[in-house]
C-alpha cells in the first residue's frame, strides 16, 4: 500500500463536493425549467383547449341558432329568442316596445309613427310562433316562416308586412289603413279578417284560405280593384300558380289548412313529394326519396301527436316502402 497523503485526499474531497454542488444546482435549475415547461405546456394546452374546444363550442352554439327563433331588429341587430324565458324588446332609444314570453312576442299598442322601422322574425323548422303586432293583428307563424313587419304602422299608409312561409292572420280592423301581406309574387289585401297564407319559396303554389271576412288577391305590379272577381269568401281557397301566374278559387274545408295551429298535420289528396316537404318543415328533418314512383301518389291522412317514425310507418302500411332514420336524416327507397 502506498503511503496515505491526507492533503491530496482533502483536495480530492473538496473537488468532489464542489462538483456535486454544481450538479445539484444544475439539477435544480433543470427541475425548475422542467416544471416551468410543464406549467407553460398546461397553459398552452389550456389556451389551445379554449381556442379549439371552447371556441368551437361557441361556433356550434352559433351554428345551432339555425334551429332557434331569430329576431332581426331594424338596426341590423340579431337576437335569438328562448322559449323558456321572457324578455323585453326595446328600440334604439332604449324604450320597451314589446314583451316576449314563451312562444309569443307581443308589441305594445302604439300610435302611428312618422318613420317606418321594420323587424323580421324567423321561425325555424320544427317550431311555431305567435306574433302580435302594434295594431293588435295576431300572426301565427308556422315552421320555416319569416315575417318582416313595422314596429309601428304609419298613419295614412297601408299596414304592410312581408311573408315567406305560412301564417294564419287575425287582422285588427282599421278601414282607413288596409292590411296588406306581400309574398314573392302575390299580395293579399284585407280590412279585417281571419285567413291562412302559405307562401313557401320552394312550393309551386301560393294558397290563401279565408276563414272569416273578405280578402282580395293581386299580383305585385297590380293595383287592387274591389270589383275584381279575385275576391275570396269564407270557406274558399285561392291557389296561385307561380309558373303559369294563374289564380283558381274553390270551396274547401278550412281546417285542413289551419289545423297546424292545433298541432295537426292534415293531407288531403296531396302528392307524396309535397307531403315530404311538410314533414321536413314540421319535424325539422331532411328527407331524401329514391322511390320516385311514390312522388305523384296522392294521400289523405291526418296526424297530431305522432312522431316522424310513426308517420312514416303509417304511410308504409298503405304503400310499401323502405325507410331508414338516422338522427334528423331520413332516406326512403323502394322495397
C-alpha positions in Angstrom: 0.0 0.0 0.0 1.2 3.5 -0.8 1.6 6.0 1.9 -1.7 7.9 2.7 -1.5 11.5 1.6 -4.0 13.5 3.7 -3.6 16.8 1.8 -4.2 15.1 -1.5 -7.3 13.3 -0.2 -8.6 16.6 1.2 -8.2 18.3 -2.2 -10.0 15.4 -3.9 -12.8 15.5 -1.3 -13.3 19.3 -1.8 -13.2 19.0 -5.5 -15.8 16.2 -5.3 -18.0 18.3 -3.0 -17.8 21.3 -5.4 -18.6 19.1 -8.4 -21.6 17.6 -6.5 -22.9 21.1 -5.6 -22.6 22.2 -9.2 -24.5 19.1 -10.3 -27.2 19.8 -7.6 -27.5 23.3 -8.8 -27.8 22.1 -12.4 -30.3 19.5 -11.5 -32.3 22.1 -9.5 -32.2 24.5 -12.5 -33.2 21.7 -14.8 -36.1 20.8 -12.5 -37.2 24.4 -12.3 -37.1 24.7 -16.1 -38.8 21.3 -16.4 -41.6 22.4 -14.0 -41.8 25.7 -15.8 -42.1 23.9 -19.1 -44.8 21.7 -17.7 -46.6 24.9 -16.5 -46.3 26.5 -19.9 -47.3 23.3 -21.5 -50.5 23.2 -19.5 -51.1 26.9 -20.1 -50.5 26.3 -23.8 -52.8 23.3 -23.7 -55.4 25.3 -21.8 -55.2 28.1 -24.3 -55.4 25.7 -27.2 -58.3 24.0 -25.5 -60.0 27.3 -25.2 -59.3 28.2 -28.8 -60.2 24.8 -30.2 -62.8 23.4 -27.8 -64.5 26.4 -26.3 -64.5 28.5 -29.4 -65.6 25.5 -31.4 -68.4 25.0 -28.9 -69.2 28.7 -29.4 -69.3 28.1 -33.1 -71.5 25.1 -32.5 -73.8 27.2 -30.4 -73.9 29.8 -33.1 -74.5 27.1 -35.6 -77.3 25.7 -33.5 -79.0 29.1 -33.8 -80.3 27.9 -37.2 -82.7 25.9 -35.0 -83.6 28.9 -32.9 -86.2 31.6 -33.3 -84.4 34.7 -34.6 -85.4 38.4 -34.4 -83.6 40.9 -36.6 -84.1 44.5 -35.5 -84.3 47.4 -37.8 -80.7 48.4 -37.0 -79.5 45.0 -38.1 -79.0 43.6 -34.5 -79.8 39.9 -34.4 -81.4 38.4 -31.3 -82.2 34.8 -30.6 -85.4 34.0 -28.6 -85.5 31.4 -26.0 -89.0 29.9 -25.5 -88.1 29.1 -21.9 -87.6 32.7 -21.0 -89.3 36.1 -21.0 -87.6 39.3 -22.1 -88.4 42.9 -23.1 -88.0 44.1 -26.6 -86.5 47.7 -26.7 -86.0 50.1 -29.6 -82.8 52.1 -30.4 -83.7 54.7 -27.8 -84.0 52.1 -25.0 -87.7 52.2 -24.7 -89.6 49.0 -24.3 -91.8 48.3 -27.3 -92.8 44.7 -26.6 -92.6 41.7 -24.5 -91.6 38.1 -25.5 -92.9 35.4 -23.3 -92.6 31.7 -24.3 -93.5 31.3 -28.0 -95.2 34.7 -28.2 -93.9 38.2 -29.0 -96.4 41.0 -28.2 -95.8 44.5 -29.3 -97.3 47.3 -27.3 -100.3 49.1 -28.8 -98.9 52.3 -30.2 -99.9 55.4 -32.1 -98.7 55.6 -35.7 -95.2 56.8 -36.4 -93.7 59.1 -39.0 -90.8 56.8 -40.0 -91.2 53.0 -40.5 -88.8 50.7 -38.8 -89.0 47.0 -39.8 -88.2 44.0 -37.7 -88.0 40.5 -39.1 -88.9 37.4 -37.1 -87.7 34.0 -38.5 -89.2 30.7 -37.2 -87.1 27.6 -37.9 -88.3 24.2 -39.0 -90.0 22.3 -36.2 -91.3 25.3 -34.3 -94.2 27.7 -34.4 -94.5 31.2 -33.1 -97.2 33.8 -32.4 -96.6 37.5 -33.1 -99.0 40.3 -32.0 -98.3 43.5 -34.0 -98.6 47.0 -32.7 -102.1 47.4 -34.3 -103.4 44.3 -32.5 -103.1 41.9 -35.5 -102.2 38.4 -34.5 -100.0 36.3 -36.7 -99.5 32.6 -36.1 -96.3 31.6 -37.9 -95.8 28.0 -39.0 -92.4 26.3 -39.1 -89.8 27.6 -41.6 -91.5 31.0 -41.8 -90.2 34.6 -41.7 -92.3 37.8 -41.4 -91.0 41.3 -41.9 -93.2 43.9 -40.2 -93.2 47.5 -39.0 -92.6 48.0 -35.3 -95.3 50.8 -35.6 -97.5 51.5 -38.5 -97.5 54.8 -40.4 -100.6 57.0 -40.4 -102.2 57.3 -43.8 -100.4 54.3 -45.3 -101.4 50.6 -45.7 -100.3 48.3 -43.0 -97.9 46.2 -45.0 -96.0 43.1 -43.9 -93.8 40.7 -45.9 -94.3 36.9 -45.6 -92.1 33.9 -46.6 -93.6 30.7 -45.4 -97.0 30.1 -43.8 -99.0 32.2 -41.4 -102.5 32.5 -40.1 -103.6 36.1 -39.6 -106.3 37.6 -37.4 -106.2 41.1 -38.7 -107.3 44.0 -36.5 -110.0 46.1 -38.2 -109.0 49.5 -39.4 -110.8 50.5 -42.6 -108.7 53.6 -43.1 -105.5 51.5 -43.2 -105.9 48.3 -45.2 -103.7 45.4 -44.2 -101.5 44.0 -47.0 -99.5 40.8 -46.9 -96.7 40.8 -49.5 -95.3 37.5 -50.8 -92.8 36.9 -53.6 -95.4 37.4 -56.3 -98.9 37.6 -54.8 -100.3 40.1 -52.4 -103.4 39.8 -50.1 -105.3 42.9 -49.1 -107.8 42.9 -46.2 -109.6 45.3 -43.9 -110.2 42.9 -41.0 -110.4 39.2 -41.3 -109.1 35.7 -40.5 -107.2 33.8 -43.1 -104.3 31.5 -43.8 -101.5 32.1 -46.3 -99.0 29.5 -47.4 -96.2 31.0 -49.5 -93.1 28.9 -49.1 -90.4 29.8 -51.7 -90.0 26.2 -52.8 -93.7 25.5 -53.2 -95.3 25.6 -56.7 -98.4 27.4 -55.4 -99.3 30.2 -53.0 -102.5 29.2 -51.2 -104.8 31.6 -49.4 -107.7 30.2 -47.3 -110.3 32.5 -45.9 -111.9 31.7 -42.6 -113.8 34.9 -41.9 -114.3 38.3 -43.6 -113.1 39.1 -47.1 -109.8 39.4 -48.9 -108.6 40.5 -52.4 -105.7 39.0 -54.3 -103.5 40.9 -56.7 -100.0 40.5 -58.2 -97.1 42.7 -57.1 -97.4 45.0 -60.0 -101.1 45.4 -59.9 -103.5 47.7 -58.0 -106.3 46.0 -56.2 -109.7 46.6 -57.8 -112.6 45.9 -55.3 -114.8 44.8 -58.2 -112.2 42.3 -59.3 -113.5 38.7 -59.4 -110.5 37.5 -57.4 -112.2 38.2 -54.1 -112.5 35.4 -51.6 -115.5 34.5 -49.4 -115.3 32.5 -46.2 -114.7 28.8 -46.8 -112.9 29.4 -50.1 -109.3 28.8 -51.1 -107.3 30.7 -53.8 -104.4 28.9 -55.4 -101.9 31.0 -57.4 -99.7 29.0 -59.7 -96.2 30.6 -59.7 -95.3 29.2 -63.1 -98.4 30.0 -65.0 -99.4 33.0 -62.9 -103.0 31.8 -62.7 -105.4 32.0 -59.8 -108.1 29.4 -59.2 -110.7 29.7 -56.4 -112.6 26.8 -54.9 -114.6 25.8 -51.8 -112.6 24.0 -49.2 -112.5 22.7 -45.6 -110.6 25.4 -43.9 -109.5 23.1 -41.0 -107.2 21.2 -43.5 -105.2 24.4 -43.9 -105.5 25.8 -40.4 -105.2 22.7 -38.3 -101.4 23.2 -37.9 -102.1 25.8 -35.2 -103.5 23.0 -33.1 -100.6 20.7 -33.8 -102.3 18.8 -36.6 -100.8 17.8 -40.0 -103.6 17.2 -42.5 -103.1 15.9 -46.0 -106.0 15.9 -48.4 -105.3 14.3 -51.8 -101.7 15.6 -51.6 -98.9 14.3 -53.7 -96.3 12.4 -51.7 -93.5 14.8 -52.8 -95.4 17.7 -51.3 -96.1 15.7 -48.1 -92.4 15.2 -47.7 -91.8 18.9 -47.8 -94.4 19.5 -45.0 -92.9 16.7 -42.9 -89.4 18.2 -43.2 -90.8 21.6 -42.0 -92.9 20.2 -39.2 -90.3 17.7 -37.8 -87.1 19.6 -38.7 -85.7 16.7 -40.7 -84.1 16.2 -44.0 -85.7 13.6 -46.3 -84.3 12.0 -49.4 -86.6 9.9 -51.6 -85.2 7.4 -54.1 -88.6 5.8 -54.6 -89.6 8.1 -57.5 -92.8 6.2 -58.3 -94.2 7.5 -55.0 -93.8 11.2 -55.7 -97.1 11.6 -57.6 -99.2 9.2 -55.5 -102.0 11.1 -53.7 -102.5 10.5 -50.0 -105.2 11.6 -47.5 -104.2 11.4 -43.8 -104.2 13.3 -40.5 -101.7 13.3 -37.7 -101.2 15.2 -34.5 -99.1 13.6 -31.7 -97.3 11.0 -33.8 -93.5 11.0 -34.2 -91.9 11.1 -37.6 -91.3 7.4 -37.3 -94.9 6.7 -36.6 -96.0 8.9 -39.6 -93.7 7.0 -42.0 -94.8 3.7 -40.6 -98.4 4.6 -41.4 -97.5 5.5 -45.0 -95.6 2.3 -45.4 -98.6 0.2 -44.3 -100.7 1.8 -47.0 -98.0 1.8 -49.7 -95.0 -0.5 -49.1 -91.7 1.4 -48.8 -88.4 1.1 -47.0 -87.0 3.9 -44.9 -84.1 4.5 -42.5 -83.9 7.2 -39.8 -80.5 8.4 -38.6 -80.9 11.3 -36.2 -82.6 14.0 -38.3 -81.9 12.4 -41.7 -84.4 10.1 -43.4 -83.9 8.0 -46.6 -86.8 6.4 -48.5 -86.3 3.7 -51.1 -88.2 1.0 -53.0 -88.7 -2.2 -51.0 
